[in-house]
Amino acid sequence: MQEFLNMGGYAEFVWPSYGVSVLLLVALVIASVRRLRRVERDLKPFEDARKARRRRPARQESMSS
């Protein structure tokens, strides 16, 4: 197990690289979720307006041939 953790003598380069990668991935997930929530919040008025338009009854047109 110790041999694996030493990474053949390159552990001082490998483990920090893994750490930086994990931190960046976590930061990207957090940024993506925050942006998604902001976009959803910004679009909500438009979605509500669209739903309100759909609720109106359709006009009845007489079909005379």
Steps between C-alpha positions, in 0.01 A plus 500: 500500500782737582648439156174604338480816711859589408409472131846381406662810647269745325244534780595862566383584147214252459300555820492881475389460137214278614414754770494791257289299258245412768483862617444624146228241435322592822528871414355434153207306643426776752526771233276303264231443763507866602471612137216254436306635797559859387385425145194313625415794727543746211283291266218438748305818409506402134384147577219635719391736224498214251288286731257790548460534123429128466226512765284737298213320330537460128266698277217305350485560130201383304592281211264588223558331169 
